[in-house]
Structure formats: C-alpha cells, structure tokens
Amino acid sequence: MRISSPIPVIVDCPPQMEAAVKYVFEGEYESHHYATNLDILDIGANVGSFALWAELRWPGSKVRCYEPNPGTFAYLKRNTAGHAGITCHNAALFPGARPREPFFSRYDGDGEAGLASYATDTFRSAVITAPFEVDVVDPARIASADIVKIDIEGGEADVLAHLDLSATSLILIEFQNRRNRLRIQETLGRANFEALLDEECPWDPILDYRDYRQDLKGDIYGRMFYARRGQTRLRHLPA
C-alpha cells in the first residue's frame, strides 16, 4: 500500500512565486524513485522549494544548492536555515564563463531569472535593462551527485554537457526551448540515460505576456526526467 502524507512546510517567497512554489510541493519533480541518504545537486535553487521538498522526499539526503541572485539567495538561506542537510552556494553554474557574469532578474525571488547570455533566448532585449554581475562556477568543477535538478531558464543544455554524471542515477530538468531540449536529449543519450518523462508545452498561449519574445511562437518549453539505464541506487515504483 502506498500512502501520501502532506507535511506542512513554511516557505518565504515573493507573491509572484507563490503558485510556482506550491507546484513544487504538489509534486512537480515527482519521478516515483525511492531511496535514502542521497547526494542531490540543485542548480537554480531559487528560494529553496525543491531543496526542502527533496529533503522530505529522500530522507537523510544532502542537497547542494546553487543560486546566483543575492536577493533570491537571501530567501534561500532563510528558508533552509536549520536544515543541516542543505548547503547553499551564492553562484551560478555555467561552462567557460568568467568568474563573474551579467545576470538578469526582475525582482528578488524571480523564478525566471538567469545569466544575461541566455536570458535573451526567452525575454525581449528591452526587458533586460539592468543586469548585474554574479559569481559563476564551472560545472566541471562540481562533484557528481545521485540526483541532479536543473532549472536555470535557458542554459540547461550547456551546464548538463559539462557536469560529471558518473555517479548520477536521476536527472530532473526544465527546458526553455526546442534547441535546448534536443541538445539535452543528445547528451543524455550518450550517457546511457532513458526518458521517464519528456513533455513539451507550446509557448503560443502565453505570449501575450509582455516580457516574452514574440518569436517564441511555435517553440516549446517543458520538463524532462531521465534515469540511467540499469541504475540500482534508486528504486523505481511507477505510479
């Protein structure tokens, strides 16, 4: 018998992000894999909703969070205070970058923030008016993890291609366009991962939002859950 038990969690976030935070705790990243004492890498941690959910979902696990925006990082630190298994790093991950790079965010806690170098793939150039510099770490320097979650609003394929996936059993990614999706699929195919979920949504219905590039019409965004073929670190119990 499988029982779902809701556990109250208090998360401090800006009003604009309330729906997105609730979506995480409602199972946005649920892949039906079970294990304990995992090493989890959270790239694009935002205010900490995935880190807190992952700590509950996989008991005894350690979660390494990377969030570059100083204002958002303050939310992350407040929300994870007292959680010994969660460590927070105020930096972006991106390959080949300088130690500091321009970063775009409309407000502290913005879930669509990202390095300016790829934010223009989604947002109109006029929206990215005042980028500020953040610390950047090359993903090749990061130790491999059992589970990798990436949500950085456009640079997912570049980061994934430079991560050490030698110990990784499960990858959870959000992508922002078709080009990124195809590159992610290629990287994961070479690394012997298979799709559990690979879903797309059209940009067209939400392009009336003034900040988005209108030439996203016909393009897609979505989620990708991939597991390594033959992995035994996590037990998979399909819903």
ChimeraX attribute file (.defattr): number of C-alpha atoms within 10 A of each C-alpha:
attribute: neighborCount
match mode: 1-to-1
recipient: residues
	/A:1	2
	/A:2	5
	/A:3	5
	/A:4	5
	/A:5	6
	/A:6	8
	/A:7	8
	/A:8	7
	/A:9	11
	/A:10	8
	/A:11	18
	/A:12	16
	/A:13	21
	/A:14	16
	/A:15	8
	/A:16	12
	/A:17	17
	/A:18	12
	/A:19	9
	/A:20	14
	/A:21	21
	/A:22	13
	/A:23	14
	/A:24	17
	/A:25	20
	/A:26	12
	/A:27	13
	/A:28	14
	/A:29	20
	/A:30	15
	/A:31	19
	/A:32	14
	/A:33	15
	/A:34	13
	/A:35	15
	/A:36	14
	/A:37	13
	/A:38	19
	/A:39	20
	/A:40	25
	/A:41	25
	/A:42	25
	/A:43	24
	/A:44	26
	/A:45	27
	/A:46	31
	/A:47	29
	/A:48	29
	/A:49	23
	/A:50	24
	/A:51	29
	/A:52	22
	/A:53	18
	/A:54	24
	/A:55	20
	/A:56	13
	/A:57	19
	/A:58	17
	/A:59	14
	/A:60	15
	/A:61	19
	/A:62	22
	/A:63	25
	/A:64	19
	/A:65	26
	/A:66	25
	/A:67	28
	/A:68	26
	/A:69	27
	/A:70	15
	/A:71	17
	/A:72	24
	/A:73	24
	/A:74	16
	/A:75	20
	/A:76	28
	/A:77	18
	/A:78	13
	/A:79	20
	/A:80	19
	/A:81	12
	/A:82	9
	/A:83	14
	/A:84	9
	/A:85	17
	/A:86	21
	/A:87	17
	/A:88	19
	/A:89	16
	/A:90	21
	/A:91	21
	/A:92	27
	/A:93	28
	/A:94	23
	/A:95	19
	/A:96	13
	/A:97	12
	/A:98	12
	/A:99	14
	/A:100	14
	/A:101	17
	/A:102	16
	/A:103	22
	/A:104	25
	/A:105	23
	/A:106	14
	/A:107	14
	/A:108	18
	/A:109	25
	/A:110	19
	/A:111	22
	/A:112	19
	/A:113	24
	/A:114	25
	/A:115	26
	/A:116	21
	/A:117	13
	/A:118	16
	/A:119	23
	/A:120	18
	/A:121	18
	/A:122	18
	/A:123	20
	/A:124	16
	/A:125	14
	/A:126	10
	/A:127	17
	/A:128	16
	/A:129	11
	/A:130	12
	/A:131	16
	/A:132	14
	/A:133	15
	/A:134	19
	/A:135	20
	/A:136	23
	/A:137	20
	/A:138	17
	/A:139	21
	/A:140	18
	/A:141	12
	/A:142	13
	/A:143	13
	/A:144	18
	/A:145	24
	/A:146	19
	/A:147	21
	/A:148	22
	/A:149	24
	/A:150	22
	/A:151	22
	/A:152	27
	/A:153	21
	/A:154	26
	/A:155	22
	/A:156	25
	/A:157	21
	/A:158	18
	/A:159	19
	/A:160	24
	/A:161	18
	/A:162	18
	/A:163	21
	/A:164	15
	/A:165	21
	/A:166	11
	/A:167	15
	/A:168	22
	/A:169	20
	/A:170	25
	/A:171	26
	/A:172	21
	/A:173	22
	/A:174	23
	/A:175	25
	/A:176	25
	/A:177	22
	/A:178	15
	/A:179	14
	/A:180	19
	/A:181	24
	/A:182	13
	/A:183	16
	/A:184	20
	/A:185	18
	/A:186	14
	/A:187	17
	/A:188	21
	/A:189	14
	/A:190	8
	/A:191	15
	/A:192	12
	/A:193	22
	/A:194	17
	/A:195	15
	/A:196	16
	/A:197	14
	/A:198	15
	/A:199	14
	/A:200	18
	/A:201	13
	/A:202	15
	/A:203	21
	/A:204	14
	/A:205	9
	/A:206	11
	/A:207	15
	/A:208	11
	/A:209	9
	/A:210	11
	/A:211	14
	/A:212	18
	/A:213	19
	/A:214	17
	/A:215	13
	/A:216	18
	/A:217	13
	/A:218	11
	/A:219	15
	/A:220	19
	/A:221	20
	/A:222	18
	/A:223	18
	/A:224	20
	/A:225	20
	/A:226	21
	/A:227	23
	/A:228	20
	/A:229	13
	/A:230	10
	/A:231	14
	/A:232	10
	/A:233	17
	/A:234	17
	/A:235	11
	/A:236	14
	/A:237	9
	/A:238	8
	/A:239	7
